Amino acid sequence: MAAFVSHQWLAKHHPDPDLRQIRILQGALKLLLTSESGSVPLDIMTEGSVPNAKPLPMKDFQAKPLFLWYDYFSVPQLEDRKFYAAADERDGSQQALAINSIPAYVSRCRFFLALCPVVDCPWEDKVLSAASWSRRGWCRVPGDTI
């Protein structure tokens, strides 16, 4: 089973330089993978728009090994090429292909985890949250177009 982790970057060259978001993800995954009972509650949007949706039992996360798709280690990252003799004319092509394939990854994952804690983002001089995450363009793509 696979889970796609969606999040917001906190700095230009690193998604989480102080590891604030990854610590929250680690805690959530530990809870999901070790809880003997309980379920993941529905978010308010799902609860309001999908009348027959039900909370997801924790045991669903524990049925098989869980693999994560997280962009920083699942997408090739651009490197600062100023120290290399010559930049490859295809710089970024692997990254662009990976980014363009995100909808395919999402569609094949059993779980979609929105990692959107309330955190300061000095890079954008604002506070990030679930609200700022939901305003990002690709997060609003209707499911039938993915």
Secondary structure as GFF3:
##gff-version 3
##sequence-region A 1 146
A	DSSP	beta_strand	2	7	.	.	.	ID=ss1
A	DSSP	alpha_helix	20	34	.	.	.	ID=ss2
A	DSSP	beta_strand	39	40	.	.	.	ID=ss3
A	DSSP	alpha_helix	44	49	.	.	.	ID=ss4
A	DSSP	beta_strand	56	57	.	.	.	ID=ss5
A	DSSP	alpha_helix	59	62	.	.	.	ID=ss6
A	DSSP	beta_strand	67	70	.	.	.	ID=ss7
A	DSSP	alpha_helix	71	74	.	.	.	ID=ss8
A	DSSP	three_ten_helix	81	83	.	.	.	ID=ss9
A	DSSP	alpha_helix	93	100	.	.	.	ID=ss10
A	DSSP	alpha_helix	102	108	.	.	.	ID=ss11
A	DSSP	beta_strand	111	115	.	.	.	ID=ss12
A	DSSP	beta_strand	119	121	.	.	.	ID=ss13
A	DSSP	beta_strand	126	128	.	.	.	ID=ss14
A	DSSP	alpha_helix	130	134	.	.	.	ID=ss15
A	DSSP	three_ten_helix	137	140	.	.	.	ID=ss16
A	DSSP	three_ten_helix	143	145	.	.	.	ID=ss17
###
